[in-house]
Amino acid sequence: MIKKTKDASAPTSAPDLEKSLAELEKIVERLEAGDLTLDDSLKQFERGVALTRQCQTALRSAEQKVEILLRKSGVNSGDDSGEGFETAPFDTDLGDETP
């Protein structure tokens, strides 16, 4: 009998990220509805914090992979042609719009 093994190079973080974001949205909806007990609200909040951390880790990993791919392709090789990509830090603070 041949066993199928999971390919280590297969992309697994994107579906996990999507699932985490979907669950996080549901938690926010439940908390905003205000129908939960204090204990349930705290449990949902704790789960939301954990999901947020997972999402941040997945996004950081994806950002690193993109940067590695850009370096390997020579896109950011320091030429002034203006045709390359420029990497910039990702701003995670969406609530603060002040420059």
N, C-alpha and C positions, 0 to 999 in steps of 0.2 A: 504494500500500500504506500502510495506517495503522499507525503504531507506537504501542504502548501504553507510556505512561510511568508511572513509579511516582509515586503521589500523595504529595507531601511531607508532607501532614497525616495520612497513614495511620499507625496505631500500629505501630511496628516494634520498640520496645524491650521490650515484654512478651514476645513470643516469644523474642527474643534473651536476655532475662533467664532465661526458663524453660530454654532450651537450656544456658545457662552454668551454672545451678544443677544441672541434671541431670549435666552433664559433671563438675562439681566433686564431686558425690556419688560418681560412679564413681571419680574420682581418690582420694578419701578411702578408699573401699573397698579399692582396690588397695594403697594405702600401709599401711592397717591389716592387710591380709593378710600383709604382710612377705615376699612372694615375689619382690620386685623386687631387682635389683642396686643397689648404691649409686648408680651413675651414672643408672640409670633412675629411682630414687627421687628424686634431685635434679631431674631433668627434669620429673617429675610434680609435684613441689613447686613448681617455678618456674611451671609452667602453672597450678597451683592459685592461686598468688599473683596471676597476671595475671587469671584469671577472677574472683577476689574483688574486685579493683579494678574490673573491668568491672561487676560486680553493684552495687558501692557507687555507681558513677557513675550507673547506671540508676535506682537507688533515690533518689538525690539529685535527679535530674531529675524523677522522678515526684512526689516530695514538693514540689518547686517548682511543678509544674503544678497540684497540688491546692491549694496555698496561693494561687496566682493565681486559680484558679476560685472559691475561697471569698471572696477579696477582691472579685472582679467581681460575685458574687451578693449581696454586702453582708451576709454571714452574720456576720462579725466586725466589725460596725460600731460596737462600743463600747456597745451597749445592755445593760442589766442584766436583760433578760427571762429569761436562762438558756436560751433556746431555740437559741442559736447554737452553733457548734463552736468549740472552743479548740484551737489548734495547740500542739504541744509537741515538743521535740527528740526524735529517734528514738535510743534507746539501743542501740548496736551491740555493747556488751560483754555478751554473754549469759552468760559464765562467772562474772562477779562479781555475786553476789546481795546483797552488803552495801549497806545504804542510805547 
